[in-house]
Amino acid sequence: MRRFPRGIADLRTIPGWALHRLADDRIELRSPDGGVYSRITVPASPDWYSAALHHGYAVCFYGPQLGVRTPPDSTPERYTDAKRLEEFRTARGRGLVADGIIAYRNNR
């Protein structure tokens, strides 16, 4: 994976990395050597899974501030879409976001 700085989006396929959907619906990001880089539980729609399976790839962002998790000092109601976008843009500007078009594997 590679840094995703602010500015023009330059998404590329990242050879060797893979995103696996596990039997319990968790998602695992695996590095080229097969090691587990990250494992998460995320609510995803059947349409997302269907599209990922159809195309065989998914766009993946990795970092500590992606605008996904509600910060500890906030609530879901106060953590608006605008604040989520601001967090994501700030993290990109600080070099804290990595990205890639990653191969998708359905292990269910």
C-alpha positions as CSV (number, residue, x, y, z in Angstrom):
1,M,0.0,0.0,0.0
2,R,1.1,3.6,-0.4
3,R,0.4,7.0,1.0
4,F,-2.7,8.8,-0.2
5,P,-1.8,12.5,0.1
6,R,-4.1,15.4,-0.5
7,G,-4.6,16.5,-4.0
8,I,-5.1,14.4,-7.1
9,A,-6.3,10.8,-6.3
10,D,-3.9,8.4,-7.8
11,L,-5.3,5.0,-6.9
12,R,-3.3,2.0,-8.1
13,T,-3.6,-1.7,-7.9
14,I,-1.3,-3.0,-5.2
15,P,0.1,-6.4,-6.2
16,G,0.2,-9.1,-3.5
17,W,-2.2,-7.5,-1.0
18,A,-5.6,-9.0,-0.5
19,L,-8.9,-8.2,1.3
20,H,-10.5,-11.4,2.6
21,R,-14.1,-11.7,3.7
22,L,-14.1,-14.4,6.5
23,A,-16.8,-16.9,7.4
24,D,-17.9,-14.7,10.3
25,D,-18.2,-11.6,8.0
26,R,-15.1,-9.9,9.3
27,I,-12.8,-8.4,6.8
28,E,-9.1,-9.1,6.8
29,L,-6.4,-7.1,5.0
30,R,-3.4,-9.4,4.2
31,S,0.1,-8.3,3.2
32,P,1.9,-9.9,0.3
33,D,3.5,-12.5,2.6
34,G,0.0,-13.6,3.7
35,G,0.3,-12.0,7.2
36,V,-2.8,-10.4,8.7
37,Y,-2.3,-6.6,8.5
38,S,-5.7,-5.6,9.8
39,R,-9.0,-7.4,10.8
40,I,-12.2,-5.5,11.3
41,T,-15.9,-5.9,11.6
42,V,-17.8,-3.5,9.4
43,P,-21.4,-3.3,8.4
44,A,-21.5,-3.6,4.6
45,S,-24.4,-4.0,2.3
46,P,-25.0,-7.1,0.2
47,D,-24.5,-4.8,-2.9
48,W,-21.0,-4.0,-1.7
49,Y,-20.0,-7.6,-1.3
50,S,-21.6,-8.4,-4.7
51,A,-19.7,-5.7,-6.5
52,A,-16.4,-6.6,-4.8
53,L,-16.9,-10.3,-5.8
54,H,-17.9,-9.3,-9.3
55,H,-14.9,-7.1,-9.9
56,G,-12.5,-9.0,-7.8
57,Y,-11.1,-5.8,-6.3
58,A,-12.0,-3.2,-3.7
59,V,-10.6,0.2,-2.9
60,C,-9.0,0.1,0.5
61,F,-8.0,3.0,2.8
62,Y,-5.9,2.4,5.9
63,G,-5.0,4.8,8.7
64,P,-5.9,6.0,12.2
65,Q,-8.3,8.8,11.1
66,L,-10.4,7.9,8.2
67,G,-13.6,9.5,9.3
68,V,-15.2,6.2,10.1
69,R,-15.1,5.8,13.9
70,T,-16.8,8.2,16.2
71,P,-14.1,10.0,18.3
72,P,-14.2,9.3,22.0
73,D,-15.1,12.9,22.8
74,S,-18.1,13.0,20.4
75,T,-21.4,11.3,19.6
76,P,-22.7,9.8,16.4
77,E,-25.1,12.7,16.1
78,R,-22.3,15.3,16.5
79,Y,-19.9,13.5,14.3
80,T,-21.5,14.8,11.0
81,D,-20.5,13.9,7.5
82,A,-18.7,17.2,7.3
83,K,-16.7,16.4,10.3
84,R,-15.9,13.0,9.0
85,L,-14.7,14.5,5.7
86,E,-12.6,17.1,7.6
87,E,-10.9,14.3,9.7
88,F,-10.1,12.3,6.5
89,R,-8.7,15.3,4.7
90,T,-6.6,16.3,7.7
91,A,-5.2,12.8,8.0
92,R,-4.3,12.8,4.3
93,G,-2.6,16.1,4.7
94,R,-0.5,14.7,7.5
95,G,0.4,11.6,5.5
96,L,-1.6,9.2,7.7
97,V,-3.7,7.6,5.0
98,A,-2.6,4.7,2.8
99,D,-4.6,3.4,-0.1
100,G,-4.7,0.9,-2.9
101,I,-7.0,-1.1,-5.2
102,I,-6.8,-4.5,-3.4
103,A,-7.7,-8.0,-4.7
104,Y,-10.9,-9.2,-3.0
105,R,-11.3,-12.8,-1.8
106,N,-14.5,-14.3,-0.5
107,N,-13.6,-16.9,2.0
108,R,-17.1,-17.8,3.0
